[in-house]
Amino acid sequence: MNKSRIKRYIRKGVIMPELPEVYNISKQMNNELAGKKIIQIEVLQEKCLNMTVDNFRALIADKPIEKVYSKGKWIFIKFADGAAYMLISLGMGGEIIYHSKEERYNSKYQFKFTFDDKSFMHILFYWFGYVHATNETHLKEHKMTAELGICPLSSEFTYEKFKSMLIGKKGRIKSYLMNQHNISGIGNVYIQDILFKAGIHPNRKIKDITETELAGLYKAITGHLQYAVELGGLVYEHDFYGQKGRYTYDLIGHRPGSPCPICGTIIKEIKCGSTRSFICEKCQQ
């Protein structure tokens, strides 16, 4: 991805992979990598690590991968017997692509992992990202993942759980939903159409949201994220096999100047704290 395109996405606030993209990649990684060992590791950007390259290699090399899963915007690779974990965040944009043993790959990357069947994967960060390693004992002490909130696609995220989380909260609803310590995985891409579907203005105070509206918001969160997962994520993001998603901001997200799909009112761009929001002033009063 060229620099001008990256800057354009950053200005729009739409470049960071969110829950649907990371969720899909982790499932594909689990299907492809479980049981394999990493036998060779190339590190071209040491700043992305949380330890020295030698310690990183010693911790994860030659150990069978037990499973791969995600939480929020992070991918967790667990090695057999809890001996180690590799934690990956694509930060402000990036790709994790798998290659068969016959395939040649000569393009840029920061990390390359070769497996015991000679297949390999590369990781390329467009802006910044992280590849960390830890053992099971210290996993709960990993600062960037230990305090991640509940995943909105998990079975634990029930309506009653969601309702209880908001009791006594006084802030604005968009800020709360995007805080990764509360709910992990929702960013400034999917929040737009989630709030539109719920008919809630991003600056609404949590205490002013009715129970009927809250039920609609819960349905919008779970339904819209699952819908995006089924479409393979965003159109400019790649999955583990290099295929792009099919999600294209179906409703109002990042469509300023376009008519609202429900009432025809022109979609407006506003500022909400440090982020931009796209709203229909009639449907989201």
Protein Blocks (a to p, Z undefined) as FASTA:
>chain_A
ZZklmmmmmmnopmbccfklmmmmmmmmmmmmgopacfbdcdfblklpcbdfklmmmmmg
opacfbdcdehjbccdddehhlaccdddekjodcdddddfkbccfbdcfbdcddfkopac
ddddfkbccdddddfklmmmmmklmmpccdfkbmklcfklmmmmmgopabdfklmmmmmk
lpghiafklmmmmmmmnopafklcfklpcfklmmmmmmmmmmmmmmmmmnnpafkbccfk
opacfbehjmlgopghiacfklopacddddehjbccdddfklmZZ
